[in-house]
Amino acid sequence: MSDPFALFIAPFGEFLFMRHALAACLALALGCGPVGMLLVLRRMSLMGDALSHAVLPGAAVGFLLSGLSLYAMTIGGAVAGLLVALIAGAVSRCTTLREDASFAALYLVAIAVGVLIISMRGTSIDLIHVLFGTILAVDDPALILVAAIATLTLFTLALIYRPLIVECFDPDFLRSVGGHGGAMHSIFLVLVVLNLVAGFTALGTLMAVGMLMLPAAAAHFWGRHFWSASLIAVVIAFFSGYSGLLLSFHCNLPSGPAIILVAGCCYAFSLLFGAKGSLLSRYRSGPHLTG
Amino acid sequence: MNRSMPAITLHDLTLGYERHPAVHHLSGVFASGTMTAIVGPNGSGKTTLLKGITGFLRPLAGAIDRGGLKPKDIAYLPQHLEADRSFPITVLDTVLLGLWQEIGMFAGMQRTHWDRVTQALFTVGLAGFETRTVNELSGGQFQRVMFARMSLQNAPVLVLDEPFNGIDQQTTADLLEVVRRWHAEGRTILVVAHDLALVRDFFPQTLLLAREMIAWGETRQVLTAAHLDRARTMSEAWDQSAAICRQEAA
């Protein structure tokens, strides 16, 4: 075990399922990094969490109709997530209830419906699969799906980058110049749901949001600009995936929680030692400057 | 710009919230190229009027004729900026947004665009601040950034809601100089202000509001003791049991 090659490289060379899982982690990281960063900057972190739970009833309906079919559960999850996002948005626009409150109300209903549907047909093992996912069981179709979502996410972000950033920074200004802020917000929510669905196929509904939020929250302590913070979030997410898979392989741990725990450690490290706004930077004293 | 051409005409305009009027039966003209202060007590409908003019709020009754301009052709600086000042965006990028009508969502920056941004920052006294992020700025510096952005919008009508609140004397003087330059360029300027001394010194035209028009015209004829007394007696509160308004158009 002391051979670095055997420790860090060999598991991926020897086993196809480890290579698949690593590729899935890279695709997840590429999509989740910038989307998670936008969630953090828009103070929508908990809405991301709520949306991840909202995916459950759709996945459950897919499971009810087709068993453990990736496509059925993915489509179901995406439809349920989008439905909750759109209804929450419509409720906040048409009534005085704020968007976070309508998200909370809808996701609670969604998760209750989801667990109910799964318990009607499945066993507790099925429920655990849906809730926690199995990244080591990611096959070719699942990998293609996750990669396709990452590609779509990056292309869409490149396309709407400018208005999306303005919508985050100064929504009134975007509105005053006719920049379609509402449409940008809706497209962004669609991207969040799609990335949650990608995470869900690999990490399960409970852990999916971890890949979205933890690397982004950690990167917030390092990047000075949105693009640099997003890039750092991608690196942290991929590092978490790689390290989590190795940890899972060598210590015989469940892979999903191992990945999320590594991401959690990255977050804790950044919180303590990050370059900006961390505890260290707050208490570190140096000689003052001349101007 | 043609000063004789009306820039914005209000026709028996009523604006408000949940059917309660905040600006009631207001008619008049902001002529092209004029500079008008909008004054009145808190709750008198000043911000509501600006929101109506900029298209943020639909009239409950009456109409706003913008003289062929679309709401997006009017540059607007709101009172309580929703801008997230903790967002990691640089001063340069923020000011560049003023070119939105020219570059839109996709177009790239030309050399002339960068030069104009540099010039706008120089004009508001922020040369050298380009690479700073907005969370590193003071309130006054951020307001200068907003003025630089507005300069680049190149809009024929500029609407500013209490732009000098919480700003020190020097910054106010500098920003007033920027407003004076816009006026000299023939733009129509509407500014909500509370400082009556500043209004008397600086604004040729004034609209005194108290949920309805108290007076509108030359500043010295509007800001009289009688008019100001009348404005002070305005009722801020809505009447929850108010009857339907049957007032005919003036």
Interface residues (C-beta under 8 A of the other chain):
Chain A: L41 I160 R162 P163 I165 V166 C168 F169 D170 P171 D172 F173 R175 S176 V177 G178 G179 G223 R224 H225 F226 A229
Chain B: T54 F56 K70 P71 K72 I74 A75 Y76 P78 L81 E82 A83 D84 F87 P88 I89 T90 T94 L97 W100 Q101 M105 F106 T133 R149 Q153
